[in-house]
Amino acid sequence: MAREILSTEQKALAVNLDPRRYGSFAEIGAGQEVVRWFFRVGGAAGTIAKSMSAYDMSVSDAIYGPCRRYVCRERLEAMLDHEYQLNIERLREVRGDTTGFFAFADTVSARNFHGTNECHGWMGIRFQAHPRDEESQIVIHVRMLDQENAAQQEALGIVGVNLIYGAFFLNHEPDLLVESLLDNLSTRRIEIDMIEFSGIAFRHVDNRVMSLRLVQLGLSKAAMFSAAGVVLQPSEALYKKAILVERGSFRPTTHVNLDMLRAAKEKFVHEEDVDEEGVVALAEITMRNLRANAPGGDIDLRDFLARVDCLAACGMTVLISDYFEYYRLAAYLSRYTKKKIGITMGVGSLAELFDERYYTELEGGILESFGRLFKNNLKLYIYPLLNRSTGELTTVETLKVADDIRPLYQYLVGKGCIEQLDNYTPKYLNTFSREVLQQIQAGDAGWKEHVPAEVAEVIQRRYLFGHPRQIVAASMSGGTPAVTSGSASPA
């Protein structure tokens, strides 16, 4: 049954009429657009302890402490810390037995007079799910896509109401909470590219899955998280950084995956304007790849977590994206940096890149695609492919492309936009991830030779990718336990 979508007025009124909710609103940068809804619908006296906007930077610093930037997570956290603690200190003894306190905050850069700024903001709520409960928190980052300031303010207010309503009434169903954030809006107006749940109400929530949900539901085209599972906001994680990306299925992560990234990075750091210490390396998994291995196109969360757990074991930062076309990925990354962007791939992927069938939706076809791809200071690093029957390598030099495309191919190679990796590890060329996956599922111990030790350890310990599980069961006669093997689903 379809979820009922309440209007923004209905949500604000439901919060106002809930006697358990009482707290403060602090909003900087786009007017008090969120709290305005609660004043407008009536009953606000039962919900709002305080509403304020420390718009002046000096005033903001005096209240919340100095900050490097005013529209950043650091400022948002300072606002939530300060306002939530004030509520607890001032109101706990008076009404703490019957009230779940909260603090809502946002710090936003809406469209300026000249229209020259990045329109985005941080928004969060810290709250008690029940009176006297430990605190819980939700933080999101939004990009405002409307062209007019007034429309951006309106959209921001609606998102804020959705967030507050979700925190109070949907905290036990985080999937529905995420889905509800764009109620009464559309992705043409607002993009939510980061969400993080924390605290006691969300102790069982995996923020990596929530990041996936953002992309899956279309709230964002991409989401990032670190090896530790910490959600990253792209504009902060990638700001002014050189970026190196490897796209793959990582099912599982093999020696080839790591060798490809290592070899590419060795070349990449010698490029102009690339500082080795400032390189961000990303393992990218596309939504198309995740859906390809799921019946009916539904994403198998166990399979997804198995992949990212293996990448985490290797210390990799993960990017989940809905950018199947490389030129769209390049445009996304160039939104956050003017530094060099590198993409490393196998020669098989390079062959697909020069297949004109992939560009029928573009008016300019393959020429338009490559124009978009390479305009953003981007370079491709290509890993060779071994033909085990003949022992021959397919490389940039030997790859066969269509005759009418070959001049374009040769031009890009000659210009240095496409570079063959000659610093690969030859013994890894015999590794193919599909075969490794089949070995894991068949219980063939030979798969361990093809993956890093830390990946092998996590696969065996958690029985990932269908790794056979040893089951100890007591015999019917009550004698020596019998050891049997069974297949475990990815966990």
SENU-243795 format. One line per field, with one value per residue (C-alpha): residue number from 1; residue in three letters; x, y, z negated. Coordinates in Angstrom, 3 decimals. Layout:
pos <- c(NUM; ...)
code <- c(ALA; ...)
px <- c(X; ...)
py <- c(Y; ...)
pz <- c(Z; ...)
***
This chain:
pos <- c(1; 2; 3; 4; 5; 6; 7; 8; 9; 10; 11; 12; 13; 14; 15; 16; 17; 18; 19; 20; 21; 22; 23; 24; 25; 26; 27; 28; 29; 30; 31; 32; 33; 34; 35; 36; 37; 38; 39; 40; 41; 42; 43; 44; 45; 46; 47; 48; 49; 50; 51; 52; 53; 54; 55; 56; 57; 58; 59; 60; 61; 62; 63; 64; 65; 66; 67; 68; 69; 70; 71; 72; 73; 74; 75; 76; 77; 78; 79; 80; 81; 82; 83; 84; 85; 86; 87; 88; 89; 90; 91; 92; 93; 94; 95; 96; 97; 98; 99; 100; 101; 102; 103; 104; 105; 106; 107; 108; 109; 110; 111; 112; 113; 114; 115; 116; 117; 118; 119; 120; 121; 122; 123; 124; 125; 126; 127; 128; 129; 130; 131; 132; 133; 134; 135; 136; 137; 138; 139; 140; 141; 142; 143; 144; 145; 146; 147; 148; 149; 150; 151; 152; 153; 154; 155; 156; 157; 158; 159; 160; 161; 162; 163; 164; 165; 166; 167; 168; 169; 170; 171; 172; 173; 174; 175; 176; 177; 178; 179; 180; 181; 182; 183; 184; 185; 186; 187; 188; 189; 190; 191; 192; 193; 194; 195; 196; 197; 198; 199; 200; 201; 202; 203; 204; 205; 206; 207; 208; 209; 210; 211; 212; 213; 214; 215; 216; 217; 218; 219; 220; 221; 222; 223; 224; 225; 226; 227; 228; 229; 230; 231; 232; 233; 234; 235; 236; 237; 238; 239; 240; 241; 242; 243; 244; 245; 246; 247; 248; 249; 250; 251; 252; 253; 254; 255; 256; 257; 258; 259; 260; 261; 262; 263; 264; 265; 266; 267; 268; 269; 270; 271; 272; 273; 274; 275; 276; 277; 278; 279; 280; 281; 282; 283; 284; 285; 286; 287; 288; 289; 290; 291; 292; 293; 294; 295; 296; 297; 298; 299; 300; 301; 302; 303; 304; 305; 306; 307; 308; 309; 310; 311; 312; 313; 314; 315; 316; 317; 318; 319; 320; 321; 322; 323; 324; 325; 326; 327; 328; 329; 330; 331; 332; 333; 334; 335; 336; 337; 338; 339; 340; 341; 342; 343; 344; 345; 346; 347; 348; 349; 350; 351; 352; 353; 354; 355; 356; 357; 358; 359; 360; 361; 362; 363; 364; 365; 366; 367; 368; 369; 370; 371; 372; 373; 374; 375; 376; 377; 378; 379; 380; 381; 382; 383; 384; 385; 386; 387; 388; 389; 390; 391; 392; 393; 394; 395; 396; 397; 398; 399; 400; 401; 402; 403; 404; 405; 406; 407; 408; 409; 410; 411; 412; 413; 414; 415; 416; 417; 418; 419; 420; 421; 422; 423; 424; 425; 426; 427; 428; 429; 430; 431; 432; 433; 434; 435; 436; 437; 438; 439; 440; 441; 442; 443; 444; 445; 446; 447; 448; 449; 450; 451; 452; 453; 454; 455; 456; 457; 458; 459; 460; 461; 462; 463; 464; 465; 466; 467; 468; 469; 470; 471; 472; 473; 474; 475; 476; 477; 478; 479; 480; 481; 482; 483; 484; 485; 486; 487; 488; 489; 490; 491)
code <- c(MET; ALA; ARG; GLU; ILE; LEU; SER; THR; GLU; GLN; LYS; ALA; LEU; ALA; VAL; ASN; LEU; ASP; PRO; ARG; ARG; TYR; GLY; SER; PHE; ALA; GLU; ILE; GLY; ALA; GLY; GLN; GLU; VAL; VAL; ARG; TRP; PHE; PHE; ARG; VAL; GLY; GLY; ALA; ALA; GLY; THR; ILE; ALA; LYS; SER; MET; SER; ALA; TYR; ASP; MET; SER; VAL; SER; ASP; ALA; ILE; TYR; GLY; PRO; CYS; ARG; ARG; TYR; VAL; CYS; ARG; GLU; ARG; LEU; GLU; ALA; MET; LEU; ASP; HIS; GLU; TYR; GLN; LEU; ASN; ILE; GLU; ARG; LEU; ARG; GLU; VAL; ARG; GLY; ASP; THR; THR; GLY; PHE; PHE; ALA; PHE; ALA; ASP; THR; VAL; SER; ALA; ARG; ASN; PHE; HIS; GLY; THR; ASN; GLU; CYS; HIS; GLY; TRP; MET; GLY; ILE; ARG; PHE; GLN; ALA; HIS; PRO; ARG; ASP; GLU; GLU; SER; GLN; ILE; VAL; ILE; HIS; VAL; ARG; MET; LEU; ASP; GLN; GLU; ASN; ALA; ALA; GLN; GLN; GLU; ALA; LEU; GLY; ILE; VAL; GLY; VAL; ASN; LEU; ILE; TYR; GLY; ALA; PHE; PHE; LEU; ASN; HIS; GLU; PRO; ASP; LEU; LEU; VAL; GLU; SER; LEU; LEU; ASP; ASN; LEU; SER; THR; ARG; ARG; ILE; GLU; ILE; ASP; MET; ILE; GLU; PHE; SER; GLY; ILE; ALA; PHE; ARG; HIS; VAL; ASP; ASN; ARG; VAL; MET; SER; LEU; ARG; LEU; VAL; GLN; LEU; GLY; LEU; SER; LYS; ALA; ALA; MET; PHE; SER; ALA; ALA; GLY; VAL; VAL; LEU; GLN; PRO; SER; GLU; ALA; LEU; TYR; LYS; LYS; ALA; ILE; LEU; VAL; GLU; ARG; GLY; SER; PHE; ARG; PRO; THR; THR; HIS; VAL; ASN; LEU; ASP; MET; LEU; ARG; ALA; ALA; LYS; GLU; LYS; PHE; VAL; HIS; GLU; GLU; ASP; VAL; ASP; GLU; GLU; GLY; VAL; VAL; ALA; LEU; ALA; GLU; ILE; THR; MET; ARG; ASN; LEU; ARG; ALA; ASN; ALA; PRO; GLY; GLY; ASP; ILE; ASP; LEU; ARG; ASP; PHE; LEU; ALA; ARG; VAL; ASP; CYS; LEU; ALA; ALA; CYS; GLY; MET; THR; VAL; LEU; ILE; SER; ASP; TYR; PHE; GLU; TYR; TYR; ARG; LEU; ALA; ALA; TYR; LEU; SER; ARG; TYR; THR; LYS; LYS; LYS; ILE; GLY; ILE; THR; MET; GLY; VAL; GLY; SER; LEU; ALA; GLU; LEU; PHE; ASP; GLU; ARG; TYR; TYR; THR; GLU; LEU; GLU; GLY; GLY; ILE; LEU; GLU; SER; PHE; GLY; ARG; LEU; PHE; LYS; ASN; ASN; LEU; LYS; LEU; TYR; ILE; TYR; PRO; LEU; LEU; ASN; ARG; SER; THR; GLY; GLU; LEU; THR; THR; VAL; GLU; THR; LEU; LYS; VAL; ALA; ASP; ASP; ILE; ARG; PRO; LEU; TYR; GLN; TYR; LEU; VAL; GLY; LYS; GLY; CYS; ILE; GLU; GLN; LEU; ASP; ASN; TYR; THR; PRO; LYS; TYR; LEU; ASN; THR; PHE; SER; ARG; GLU; VAL; LEU; GLN; GLN; ILE; GLN; ALA; GLY; ASP; ALA; GLY; TRP; LYS; GLU; HIS; VAL; PRO; ALA; GLU; VAL; ALA; GLU; VAL; ILE; GLN; ARG; ARG; TYR; LEU; PHE; GLY; HIS; PRO; ARG; GLN; ILE; VAL; ALA; ALA; SER; MET; SER; GLY; GLY; THR; PRO; ALA; VAL; THR; SER; GLY; SER; ALA; SER; PRO; ALA)
px <- c(0.000; 1.310; 2.485; 0.160; 1.916; 0.802; 0.930; 3.554; 0.799; -0.441; 3.048; 3.761; 0.412; 0.946; 4.208; 2.592; -0.236; 2.095; 2.524; 5.753; 7.703; 9.250; 12.381; 14.185; 14.886; 18.105; 18.375; 21.094; 21.254; 17.847; 15.429; 13.501; 11.826; 11.376; 10.013; 7.658; 5.581; 5.039; 3.978; 1.705; -0.380; -1.208; -0.493; 3.147; 3.190; 3.119; 6.196; 8.511; 10.595; 12.723; 13.303; 16.348; 18.604; 22.161; 22.574; 25.512; 28.840; 30.123; 26.920; 27.040; 30.646; 29.762; 27.008; 28.423; 32.172; 34.424; 34.315; 36.332; 33.200; 29.653; 27.902; 29.546; 28.930; 31.173; 28.893; 25.753; 27.114; 28.019; 24.476; 22.907; 25.254; 24.504; 20.735; 20.061; 22.105; 20.314; 16.962; 18.099; 19.582; 16.627; 13.674; 14.568; 13.553; 10.340; 8.961; 11.561; 9.339; 6.745; 8.697; 11.135; 13.300; 14.764; 16.932; 16.607; 19.260; 20.258; 22.980; 22.388; 23.743; 20.712; 21.044; 22.726; 21.830; 24.303; 23.537; 27.206; 27.286; 26.874; 23.349; 23.506; 23.079; 23.428; 20.379; 19.963; 17.863; 18.960; 16.119; 14.887; 12.657; 11.053; 11.142; 14.394; 15.824; 19.395; 19.777; 19.516; 20.425; 19.899; 22.120; 21.582; 23.255; 21.053; 21.675; 19.008; 18.349; 15.695; 16.924; 15.222; 15.991; 12.337; 11.784; 14.911; 13.695; 10.326; 11.942; 14.249; 11.302; 9.491; 12.571; 13.008; 9.428; 9.840; 13.004; 11.411; 8.255; 10.340; 12.512; 9.462; 7.096; 9.262; 12.443; 11.599; 11.447; 14.542; 13.877; 10.510; 12.075; 14.594; 11.897; 9.722; 12.352; 11.205; 7.478; 5.734; 8.943; 10.861; 14.456; 14.322; 14.246; 16.260; 19.073; 20.070; 23.568; 24.389; 22.462; 23.731; 21.809; 23.294; 22.230; 20.157; 17.073; 19.258; 21.681; 20.787; 20.960; 23.818; 24.583; 26.110; 22.698; 21.094; 23.606; 22.608; 18.946; 19.562; 20.804; 18.310; 15.360; 16.731; 17.300; 20.900; 22.903; 25.812; 26.783; 30.090; 31.351; 34.750; 36.315; 35.125; 31.547; 31.466; 29.211; 31.074; 29.698; 31.217; 31.873; 33.885; 35.633; 36.613; 37.100; 40.221; 41.503; 42.905; 40.594; 41.385; 38.458; 38.218; 34.837; 34.131; 31.773; 34.192; 32.429; 34.768; 37.707; 40.660; 44.374; 43.617; 41.387; 44.098; 46.889; 44.968; 44.533; 48.149; 49.546; 47.281; 48.184; 51.905; 51.312; 48.722; 50.898; 53.386; 50.753; 50.936; 49.069; 48.741; 50.039; 50.453; 49.234; 46.130; 44.880; 41.477; 41.122; 37.581; 36.130; 32.951; 30.007; 27.182; 23.515; 23.343; 26.006; 24.200; 20.911; 22.511; 23.013; 19.578; 16.365; 13.863; 16.339; 15.882; 19.134; 20.279; 21.474; 23.461; 25.363; 25.920; 27.268; 29.479; 31.140; 31.638; 32.876; 35.621; 36.493; 36.531; 38.984; 41.300; 40.845; 38.887; 36.528; 33.375; 31.323; 27.852; 26.640; 23.855; 26.246; 26.565; 28.082; 31.629; 31.115; 28.360; 30.684; 33.365; 30.899; 29.861; 33.435; 34.419; 31.622; 33.791; 37.334; 39.359; 42.260; 43.134; 40.673; 41.855; 39.799; 41.418; 39.785; 40.503; 41.036; 37.693; 35.919; 37.889; 36.563; 33.000; 33.738; 34.413; 31.249; 28.901; 25.823; 26.167; 25.682; 22.481; 20.658; 23.158; 22.459; 26.185; 26.793; 30.214; 31.871; 29.671; 30.352; 34.122; 33.931; 32.182; 34.426; 37.801; 36.950; 37.353; 41.101; 40.480; 42.744; 42.154; 44.623; 44.225; 45.029; 45.865; 43.864; 45.465; 44.202; 45.031; 44.628; 47.233; 49.185; 48.654; 47.954; 45.376; 46.605; 45.890; 48.191; 46.607; 42.938; 40.746; 38.196; 35.853; 37.575; 35.490; 36.283; 39.981; 41.169; 39.406; 40.926; 44.444; 44.019; 43.077; 45.920; 48.397; 47.216; 47.841; 44.186; 44.476; 47.570; 48.553; 49.634; 52.959; 53.675; 51.118; 51.889; 51.951; 50.948; 47.606; 46.540; 45.225; 42.632; 39.042; 36.477; 33.662; 35.840; 36.862; 33.200; 32.417; 35.316; 34.060; 30.573; 31.888; 34.103; 37.289; 40.028; 41.951; 40.004; 42.172; 45.145; 43.302; 42.284; 44.191; 44.559; 42.296; 39.545; 39.895; 39.594; 36.349; 34.789; 35.528; 34.566; 31.234; 30.500; 30.146; 29.273; 27.802; 30.928; 30.022; 29.296; 30.452; 27.510; 28.039; 24.955; 24.432; 23.738; 20.343; 21.876; 23.406; 26.929; 29.794; 28.539; 28.469; 30.029; 28.107; 28.533; 25.879; 25.734; 25.273; 23.772; 25.887; 25.528)
py <- c(0.000; 3.433; 5.649; 8.534; 11.848; 14.532; 18.186; 20.409; 22.099; 18.744; 17.714; 20.986; 20.847; 17.223; 18.267; 21.271; 19.126; 16.477; 17.421; 15.419; 17.734; 20.999; 22.735; 25.496; 26.596; 28.299; 29.229; 31.165; 32.347; 32.114; 33.582; 31.503; 29.430; 26.232; 27.639; 29.864; 26.797; 25.972; 29.539; 29.610; 26.476; 27.349; 25.710; 26.760; 27.682; 23.999; 23.274; 26.283; 27.325; 29.724; 30.804; 32.785; 33.708; 34.795; 36.152; 38.480; 36.620; 38.364; 37.616; 34.014; 33.656; 35.169; 32.591; 29.453; 30.105; 30.973; 28.843; 28.569; 28.766; 29.643; 27.131; 23.911; 20.951; 22.343; 25.364; 23.206; 20.933; 23.962; 25.284; 21.953; 21.529; 24.984; 25.062; 21.505; 21.916; 25.146; 23.387; 20.587; 22.966; 25.363; 23.007; 19.528; 20.045; 21.841; 19.454; 16.758; 13.883; 14.468; 16.167; 15.017; 18.062; 18.949; 21.507; 22.116; 24.101; 25.020; 27.157; 27.964; 29.885; 30.714; 32.474; 35.859; 39.108; 38.496; 34.781; 33.838; 31.608; 27.878; 27.361; 24.739; 24.228; 22.013; 21.057; 18.892; 17.957; 16.644; 15.210; 12.851; 10.167; 9.804; 11.938; 11.516; 9.535; 9.784; 12.105; 11.108; 13.129; 13.418; 15.626; 16.283; 18.382; 19.930; 21.586; 24.078; 23.963; 26.656; 29.752; 32.305; 33.058; 33.020; 29.581; 28.249; 29.532; 27.881; 24.531; 24.754; 25.300; 22.244; 20.013; 21.223; 20.353; 16.943; 16.329; 17.326; 15.287; 12.298; 12.501; 12.449; 10.081; 7.912; 7.399; 3.686; 3.365; 5.136; 3.991; 5.750; 8.749; 9.150; 8.723; 11.360; 14.105; 15.234; 15.054; 17.973; 18.706; 17.224; 16.470; 19.428; 21.702; 19.981; 17.440; 15.713; 14.336; 13.379; 12.011; 10.701; 9.097; 8.793; 8.266; 5.746; 5.850; 4.910; 2.495; -0.218; 2.053; 1.500; 4.895; 3.224; 1.770; 5.155; 6.668; 4.027; 4.878; 8.528; 7.471; 4.652; 6.959; 9.710; 12.237; 12.452; 11.169; 10.108; 9.511; 8.848; 7.162; 6.370; 3.003; 3.465; 3.830; 7.569; 9.434; 12.103; 15.233; 15.475; 19.230; 18.962; 15.648; 16.576; 20.327; 21.393; 17.802; 15.790; 12.784; 9.271; 6.903; 3.201; 1.900; -1.752; -4.382; -5.268; -8.596; -9.278; -6.857; -8.616; -8.038; -6.633; -3.900; -2.720; -3.116; -1.074; 1.755; 1.562; 1.635; 4.522; 6.537; 6.130; 7.793; 10.259; 11.903; 12.944; 14.929; 18.697; 20.278; 16.960; 16.796; 13.199; 14.084; 15.743; 12.865; 11.368; 7.787; 6.495; 3.059; 3.724; 1.330; 2.334; 1.692; -0.150; -2.547; -3.126; -3.792; -6.122; -8.809; -8.519; -10.295; -7.849; -4.997; -4.704; -4.122; -6.915; -5.071; -8.067; -8.157; -4.391; -4.566; -7.519; -5.419; -2.352; -4.409; -5.819; -2.335; -1.078; -3.830; -2.318; 1.201; 2.445; 5.407; 4.378; 6.420; 5.134; 6.831; 6.823; 8.023; 5.127; 7.386; 8.426; 11.966; 12.433; 11.151; 13.581; 16.491; 15.529; 15.393; 18.643; 20.350; 20.060; 20.518; 22.237; 19.877; 16.902; 13.996; 10.496; 7.401; 3.990; 1.109; -2.162; -2.188; -3.977; -0.954; 1.287; -0.729; -0.166; 3.534; 3.673; 1.763; 4.212; 2.270; 3.865; 7.388; 7.185; 9.454; 12.282; 14.593; 14.852; 11.137; 9.920; 13.239; 15.095; 12.460; 12.737; 16.507; 16.497; 13.802; 15.376; 19.051; 18.845; 18.144; 14.392; 11.480; 7.748; 5.131; 1.740; -1.676; -4.443; -7.617; -11.060; -13.637; -16.805; -18.992; -17.153; -15.314; -12.047; -8.737; -6.258; -2.736; 0.806; 0.205; -3.088; -2.425; -2.741; 0.035; 0.758; 2.265; 5.439; 6.021; 5.183; 8.722; 10.067; 7.280; 7.951; 11.687; 11.188; 8.733; 11.050; 14.003; 12.061; 11.805; 8.005; 6.352; 2.702; 1.455; -0.320; -0.621; -3.366; -6.616; -9.412; -12.248; -10.561; -10.641; -14.182; -12.953; -12.498; -11.492; -13.659; -16.742; -15.753; -15.397; -18.839; -20.341; -18.762; -20.152; -23.594; -23.823; -23.918; -22.566; -21.339; -18.061; -16.828; -16.462; -13.784; -11.425; -9.438; -11.196; -8.704; -9.342; -13.115; -12.725; -10.739; -13.066; -16.136; -14.590; -13.261; -15.887; -13.252; -13.865; -17.296; -18.635; -22.130; -22.158; -25.035; -26.105; -28.196; -30.219; -32.890; -36.327; -37.904; -40.603; -38.077; -39.111; -37.034; -33.831; -34.082; -31.351; -30.483; -27.694; -25.394; -22.271; -18.988; -15.937; -12.801; -11.165)
pz <- c(0.000; 0.932; -1.897; -2.710; -2.104; -4.506; -3.530; -5.117; -7.139; -8.426; -9.497; -11.296; -13.065; -14.119; -15.782; -17.461; -18.851; -20.283; -23.983; -24.242; -21.903; -23.051; -21.867; -20.041; -16.483; -15.367; -11.682; -9.883; -6.289; -4.641; -7.158; -9.655; -6.993; -8.998; -12.245; -10.236; -9.338; -13.002; -13.826; -10.774; -11.477; -15.089; -18.426; -18.339; -22.035; -22.864; -20.754; -20.517; -23.505; -21.447; -17.869; -16.782; -13.883; -14.668; -11.146; -11.823; -11.833; -14.951; -16.803; -15.622; -16.809; -20.180; -20.707; -19.089; -18.988; -16.015; -12.886; -9.655; -7.525; -8.423; -6.187; -7.305; -9.536; -12.252; -12.644; -12.598; -15.340; -17.469; -17.075; -18.025; -21.007; -22.360; -21.856; -22.991; -26.162; -27.007; -26.728; -29.040; -31.604; -31.647; -31.257; -32.477; -36.098; -35.163; -32.538; -31.893; -33.061; -30.353; -27.559; -24.928; -24.235; -20.864; -19.089; -15.368; -13.492; -9.976; -8.429; -4.793; -1.829; 0.329; 3.669; 3.195; 4.942; 7.792; 8.115; 7.840; 4.753; 4.185; 2.852; 0.141; -3.564; -6.624; -8.656; -11.723; -14.709; -18.104; -20.137; -22.810; -21.321; -24.780; -27.941; -29.905; -26.971; -25.726; -22.748; -19.090; -16.032; -12.281; -10.103; -6.391; -3.716; -1.034; 2.320; 3.379; 7.107; 7.571; 9.404; 7.161; 3.527; 2.453; 3.982; 2.283; -1.079; -0.548; 0.347; -2.639; -4.973; -3.616; -3.985; -7.560; -8.476; -6.840; -8.860; -12.177; -11.525; -10.475; -13.590; -15.860; -14.063; -11.782; -13.826; -14.141; -10.313; -8.941; -5.364; -5.400; -7.119; -4.297; -1.667; -3.354; -3.241; 0.193; -0.516; 1.251; 3.176; 6.097; 6.976; 9.381; 6.336; 3.628; 3.558; 0.309; 0.787; -2.803; -5.772; -9.081; -11.927; -15.408; -19.002; -20.869; -18.619; -15.648; -17.302; -14.771; -11.692; -9.236; -7.705; -4.659; -3.843; -4.401; -1.957; 0.569; -0.015; 0.890; 4.319; 4.746; 4.042; 6.286; 3.494; 4.695; 7.636; 5.426; 1.808; 0.051; -3.090; -4.543; -5.316; -8.899; -7.647; -8.366; -5.951; -3.970; -2.371; 1.126; 1.197; -2.022; -1.290; 2.286; 2.004; 3.943; 4.015; 6.902; 7.326; 8.528; 9.108; 9.793; 10.914; 10.279; 8.920; 6.085; 5.742; 4.028; 3.859; 5.487; 5.889; 9.344; 7.888; 5.528; 8.062; 10.621; 8.133; 6.950; 10.489; 11.479; 8.394; 9.083; 12.462; 11.225; 8.568; 11.243; 13.136; 13.027; 10.112; 8.231; 4.672; 3.473; -0.014; 1.399; 3.576; 2.716; 3.986; 4.441; 5.134; 7.108; 7.367; 9.688; 9.029; 12.344; 11.119; 7.815; 9.568; 12.119; 9.495; 7.875; 8.958; 10.414; 10.093; 6.323; 4.513; 2.195; -0.903; -2.111; 1.158; 0.994; -2.567; -1.667; 1.038; -1.118; -4.061; -1.837; -0.576; -4.161; -5.079; -2.445; -3.804; -0.786; -0.612; 1.276; 3.747; 4.642; 7.807; 10.351; 13.062; 15.486; 18.162; 17.350; 18.615; 16.018; 13.291; 14.484; 14.374; 10.850; 9.563; 11.266; 9.351; 6.242; 7.503; 10.203; 9.622; 11.820; 12.037; 12.897; 13.668; 13.809; 15.638; 17.396; 21.125; 21.510; 20.037; 22.382; 25.321; 24.096; 23.736; 27.492; 28.416; 30.146; 28.994; 25.562; 26.917; 28.944; 26.448; 26.968; 29.872; 30.537; 30.017; 29.020; 29.900; 27.434; 24.794; 25.073; 25.264; 21.899; 20.444; 21.150; 20.777; 16.997; 16.799; 16.728; 17.611; 18.060; 16.786; 18.431; 16.928; 19.457; 20.103; 20.384; 22.860; 20.959; 24.036; 26.110; 23.415; 25.314; 23.614; 24.811; 24.124; 25.247; 28.215; 29.332; 28.565; 31.640; 32.116; 35.037; 38.079; 38.051; 34.364; 34.557; 35.484; 32.366; 30.292; 31.597; 31.027; 27.339; 26.800; 28.497; 26.457; 23.243; 22.195; 22.186; 20.703; 20.571; 17.125; 17.558; 13.825; 13.155; 11.288; 13.910; 11.563; 10.859; 14.512; 13.999; 11.495; 12.680; 10.080; 11.469; 11.142; 7.616; 6.668; 8.082; 6.118; 2.891; 3.373; 4.327; 1.257; 3.377; 1.097; 4.135; 4.040; 1.170; 3.523; 5.484; 2.687; 0.031; -3.324; -5.077; -2.511; -2.899; -6.662; -6.553; -3.936; -6.042; -9.349; -8.095; -5.405; -2.688; 0.970; 0.229; -1.472; -2.823; -6.520; -8.718; -10.851; -13.968; -14.828; -17.465; -16.003; -16.480; -18.667; -21.021; -20.056; -18.606; -16.946; -13.171; -11.063; -7.931; -5.456; -4.203; -2.107; -3.900; -2.312; -2.360; -5.749)
***
